[in-house]
Amino acid sequence: MNYDIGHEVKLGVKAISNFCLVACVFLMTTAFDRIDPTCMDEKTPPAGKFNSEVPLAWFKLQLKLVKESPGFSPPVASRAFGYIGVTLYEAVAPGIETHQSIAGQLNGLTNLPQLESGCEYHWPTVANSALASIVRRLFANATSANKAAIDNLEAESAAMFKPSLKAEVFNRSVAHGRAVAAAIFIWSLNDGGHEGYLKNFPRTYTPPVGSGLWVQTQPGISGALQPYWGSNRPFVLSSGSDCHPGPPPVYSEQSGSPFYNEGLEVYISVKNLSPDQRVIAEFWADDPVETSTPPGHSISILN
């Protein structure tokens, strides 16, 4: 099924909000109906006139990159998906009459590059350029083969549109996409998660010790995964405590206690899986390097 770019962006923002990354949008809508005849002869078609082919191709590539790039644990992958989603949104939002920039609403995101007044833009080209630029930066540790895949997808997508566009429209669209991506990447640098793929298991962290607390277990003993991640800058909330899910059941090894009963329910369920339950569990499995992690599942559903 084909969705237009506008619909894809709406779903993308919704997916990000499910990660507690983006809330509602309330800024003044920018109008683009006034056209400067010195810049162009025809009105820029709205983003909704185009299908989702370009963003869909990039989101599919991201799933591959997450699976094959070293260190892309679920928190690191979720962060990348979030910034890439914001980049796509901000790149094409001016082409959607009912949408507006979310700069000034997300923590630390202020001014973003603006369109040249009255000039024509080609939104699939803007999206392609923006996504290529931000993906290239966020997956800086991708394999050589996947870096080539990023370059190839950008070139292939550009080749679909460039022959039918005026040179100035194509170049202007490419430049705007790259400018938006550069601004979003600069914003990302000081959130606490930059190059998180290099520090998934920091040796500086010593876990607390006591009854009911986390301990390293077999197989594949490793340290705590991203133990400082909760200190990162949220997209919208002041802090994670603003959206606290509440405490889990109190740890207890006493038979009949809420904690014991929940653990026992899982144990019994695993021992008595129906064929359907096993298929469901295997679909949602998130084995390292074999899947795109839990946030990747959400992007897969979005695709």
C-alpha positions in Angstrom: 0.0 0.0 0.0 1.4 3.5 -0.9 1.0 6.4 1.5 1.9 9.9 0.5 4.9 11.5 2.2 2.6 13.6 4.5 0.9 10.5 5.8 4.3 8.8 6.3 5.6 11.7 8.3 2.4 11.7 10.5 3.0 8.0 11.3 6.7 8.6 11.8 6.0 11.3 14.4 3.4 9.0 16.1 5.9 6.2 16.2 8.5 8.5 17.8 5.9 9.6 20.4 5.5 6.0 21.4 9.1 6.1 22.6 8.3 9.1 24.7 10.3 11.2 22.2 7.8 13.7 20.6 4.6 15.2 21.9 1.9 17.3 20.3 2.8 20.1 17.8 1.4 23.6 18.5 3.4 26.2 16.6 2.0 28.6 14.1 1.5 27.1 10.6 3.7 28.6 7.9 2.0 29.5 4.7 3.6 28.8 1.3 0.8 30.1 -1.1 2.6 33.4 -1.8 5.0 32.8 -4.7 7.7 35.2 -5.8 7.6 35.3 -9.6 11.3 36.2 -9.7 12.2 32.8 -8.3 9.8 30.5 -10.1 7.0 30.2 -12.6 4.9 27.6 -11.0 3.7 26.9 -7.4 5.6 24.2 -5.5 3.5 21.1 -5.4 2.7 20.1 -1.7 4.5 17.2 -0.2 1.2 15.2 -0.1 1.3 15.0 -3.9 4.2 12.5 -3.7 4.2 8.9 -2.5 6.3 7.5 0.3 8.9 5.8 -1.9 11.9 7.8 -0.7 11.3 7.7 3.1 10.3 4.1 2.9 13.5 3.1 1.2 15.6 5.0 3.8 13.7 3.4 6.8 14.2 0.0 5.3 17.9 0.6 5.0 18.0 1.8 8.6 16.7 -1.6 9.8 19.6 -3.2 8.0 22.1 -0.7 9.4 21.0 -1.2 13.0 21.4 -5.0 12.6 24.8 -4.8 11.0 26.5 -1.8 12.6 28.6 -2.5 15.8 27.1 -1.3 19.1 23.6 -0.5 17.9 21.9 -1.7 21.1 18.2 -1.0 21.5 18.8 2.4 23.3 21.3 3.5 20.6 19.0 2.4 17.8 16.0 4.2 19.3 17.9 7.4 19.5 19.0 7.1 15.9 15.4 6.4 14.8 14.2 9.5 16.8 16.6 11.9 15.2 16.1 10.6 11.8 12.4 10.9 12.2 12.7 14.5 13.3 15.0 15.3 10.4 12.5 13.9 7.9 9.6 15.8 9.5 11.4 19.1 9.6 12.7 18.7 6.0 9.2 18.3 4.5 6.9 20.0 7.0 7.0 23.3 5.1 5.4 21.4 2.2 2.4 20.3 4.2 -0.1 23.1 4.8 -1.4 21.7 8.0 2.0 21.1 9.6 4.5 23.3 11.3 8.0 23.2 12.6 8.5 21.7 16.1 11.6 23.8 16.7 11.2 25.6 20.0 9.2 22.7 21.4 11.8 20.0 21.5 14.4 20.5 24.2 17.3 22.5 22.8 16.1 22.6 19.3 15.7 26.3 18.3 16.3 27.8 14.9 16.4 25.6 11.8 17.2 26.5 8.2 14.4 28.2 6.4 13.2 28.0 2.8 14.2 30.6 0.3 11.1 32.8 0.1 8.9 32.1 -2.9 11.3 29.5 -4.4 10.3 26.1 -5.8 11.3 22.9 -4.0 10.9 19.3 -4.8 10.0 17.5 -1.6 11.2 13.9 -2.5 14.6 15.4 -3.3 14.6 17.4 0.0 13.7 14.2 1.9 16.3 12.1 0.1 19.1 14.6 0.8 18.1 15.1 4.4 17.8 11.4 5.2 21.1 10.5 3.4 22.9 13.3 5.4 21.5 12.4 8.8 21.8 8.6 8.4 25.4 9.0 7.2 26.3 10.9 10.4 24.4 8.8 12.9 25.8 5.5 11.4 29.4 6.8 11.2 30.6 3.4 12.3 28.7 1.4 9.6 30.7 -1.2 7.6 32.3 -0.2 4.4 29.6 -2.1 2.5 26.8 -0.3 4.3 28.5 3.1 3.8 28.4 2.3 0.1 24.7 1.3 0.5 24.0 4.8 1.9 25.8 6.5 -0.9 24.1 4.3 -3.5 20.6 4.8 -2.2 21.1 8.6 -2.2 22.3 8.5 -5.8 19.6 6.1 -7.0 16.8 8.2 -5.5 18.3 11.5 -6.8 18.6 9.9 -10.3 14.8 9.2 -10.3 14.0 12.9 -10.1 17.0 15.0 -11.3 16.3 14.6 -15.1 12.8 16.0 -14.8 13.7 19.0 -12.6 15.2 22.3 -13.3 18.8 22.4 -12.2 18.2 25.2 -9.7 15.2 23.4 -8.2 17.1 20.2 -7.7 20.2 21.9 -6.3 18.1 24.1 -4.0 16.2 21.0 -2.7 19.4 19.1 -2.1 20.9 22.0 -0.2 17.9 22.5 2.0 17.7 18.8 3.0 21.4 18.8 3.9 21.1 22.0 5.9 18.2 20.6 8.0 20.1 17.4 8.6 23.3 19.3 9.7 21.2 21.3 12.1 19.5 18.3 13.6 22.8 16.5 14.0 24.4 19.5 15.8 21.4 19.5 18.1 22.0 15.8 18.8 25.6 16.1 19.8 25.1 17.3 23.4 22.2 15.0 24.4 24.4 12.6 26.3 24.0 9.7 23.8 26.3 10.8 21.0 28.3 7.8 19.7 26.5 5.6 22.2 27.5 2.6 20.2 31.1 3.0 21.6 30.0 2.9 25.2 27.2 0.4 25.7 28.8 -1.3 28.7 30.9 1.4 30.5 33.4 0.0 32.9 33.0 3.1 35.1 29.6 1.8 36.3 29.4 -0.3 39.4 25.9 -1.8 40.0 24.4 -1.7 43.5 24.4 -5.0 45.4 21.5 -6.4 47.4 18.5 -8.6 47.5 16.4 -8.3 44.3 18.9 -6.1 42.5 20.3 -6.8 39.0 23.3 -9.1 38.7 25.3 -10.3 35.7 24.1 -13.7 34.5 25.0 -16.4 32.0 25.2 -16.8 29.1 27.4 -14.1 27.7 28.1 -12.2 31.0 28.4 -8.5 30.3 28.0 -5.3 32.3 24.9 -3.2 32.6 23.7 -1.9 29.2 23.8 1.9 29.0 23.4 2.5 32.8 23.6 6.3 32.4 21.1 6.5 29.5 18.4 7.8 31.9 20.5 11.0 32.2 20.3 11.8 28.5 18.3 14.9 27.4 14.7 13.9 26.6 13.1 15.2 23.4 10.1 16.8 25.2 10.0 15.9 28.9 12.0 17.8 31.4 13.2 14.5 32.8 12.2 10.8 32.7 10.4 11.3 36.0 7.8 13.4 34.3 6.5 10.2 32.6 7.2 7.7 35.4 5.5 4.3 34.8 5.3 3.6 38.5 7.3 1.0 40.5 7.3 -2.7 39.7 6.0 -5.2 42.2 8.1 -5.3 45.4 10.8 -8.0 45.1 9.8 -11.1 47.0 10.7 -14.8 47.0 7.7 -15.6 49.1 5.2 -17.9 47.4 1.9 -16.1 46.7 3.4 -12.6 46.7 2.7 -10.4 43.6 6.3 -10.6 42.4 6.5 -14.3 42.8 3.1 -14.8 41.1 4.2 -12.8 38.0 7.5 -14.8 37.7 5.6 -18.0 38.1 3.1 -17.0 35.4 6.0 -16.4 32.9 7.6 -19.7 33.9 4.4 -21.7 33.4 3.6 -20.0 30.1 7.0 -20.7 28.7 6.7 -24.4 29.6 3.3 -24.7 28.0 3.5 -22.6 24.8 0.9 -23.2 22.2 2.1 -23.2 18.5 0.6 -19.7 18.0 2.3 -18.4 21.2 5.7 -19.7 20.0 5.3 -18.1 16.6 4.4 -14.8 18.3 7.4 -15.0 20.6 9.7 -15.8 17.7 8.4 -12.9 15.7 9.1 -10.5 18.6 12.5 -12.0 19.4 15.3 -9.5 19.4 18.5 -11.5 19.3 21.6 -9.3 18.9 22.8 -8.8 15.3 20.0 -11.0 14.1 17.2 -8.4 14.4 16.8 -4.6 14.2 16.1 -4.4 18.0 12.7 -3.7 19.7 12.5 -0.1 18.3 13.3 -1.6 14.9 10.1 -3.7 15.2 8.1 -0.5 15.5 9.8 1.0 12.4 9.1 -2.2 10.6 5.4 -2.0 11.4 5.4 1.7 10.3 6.9 0.7 7.0 
